[in-house]
Amino acid sequence: MTIIGDRPLPFDEFVEVLRREGFQRYHHQHPFHRLMNEGQLTPGQMRAWLVNRFYYQSVIPIKDAAILANCPIREVRRVWIRRILDHDGTADKPGGIEAWLRFGEAMGLRRDQILQADVLPGVRLAGDAYVNFCKTHSWLEGVASSLTELFAPTAIEERLAALRRHYPWIRPDGFTYFEWRLQAARQDAADALDILRQYCVTAEDQRRCLNALIFKTELLWSLLDAVYLEYVVRNDGKTPYDEVGGP
């Protein structure tokens, strides 16, 4: 089925296409996240997910720097640079990466276990692929790839409720990351859509941006595939993180 023909869609229709095609592929429907939201994951599986997901968290500002490097438009760069500071933090404001580390500590992990972890090959491949995509594709496609943020707030609300309900062993001070992202994701998505409204103007632009979003959803899904296979399917669900202090 041809979604976008020879003529560009009106922008509001294009956004609806992005929402529809992205939502049906978004990783909130992945079996691993379903298990998490149903309270069926062990502490070890939760810690293993956190450690591996940290690799993806750590490359977010790197992919944003690649988008900035490719973008010749000062007005866009002024908006986009905030994302790097949001994740890396500043001298007086810890960022998203720090918040994720504290989430791990709230699960009983040492900081060095997260920072120095030997993550799964599939997880590393997914993170590196995202950075490479943003380096080798247009800045506009890089912006569009971030629009999984359209679906993040609802998924985060569900996840946060599940964490509080089903995983009482996690210290509540570790949930700061999700509380922050609830608001930040909405703003990030609005900023990205504003950029697309101004610069995604041809049918080819729209096709490329849609494909970029689909690529991102598939990347996130593949990351969870690796985690699900290793820590749920294999080894009877046992992980190196079953005991606090290990591995």
C-alpha angles and dihedrals in degrees: 000000000000108000098179118032132189093301124059118252119244105270097249090052090048090053090052089053090051091049094047098044093041097045095053089054100038117123096238084091094053115121091240093056091044089055090048094051091047091053094244100126122100122232088255093053091048092051092046090053092048094050093049094042088054089070089060091045090053094056096049095090090044092056089046090053088053090053090050092049091054095046118091094184114098095200091057093046091053090058097040099048090070089071092063092052091045091060103030093040130211135255092276102027123055111220137219095281091056090047090054091051089052089050087057092049088051086059091054098260124136115239092240090056088062099039096046100035121137096229124204116279091237091054093049090047091053094049094046091046090057093052091046091049091055091047096050102036130065120282088244091058089048090054091048092050089063092063093096077092085080089073100032101087095059091045092048092050090053093045094047092051090049093049092052094044103041107024107052090157089073111089109242093229086072092069094075091101093060094043089054095046092052089071100027094053091055091051093045092052092048091050092049092049091050089054093048091048089059103036108024095080110137131066089245090052089052094049092050093047092049090050090049091055092047090050090053093050091050091049092053090047092051091051090057091045088062093048094045094049095047101040105028108026100035129058094015089285094303118144137184087250099059091109121051107247094033147145 
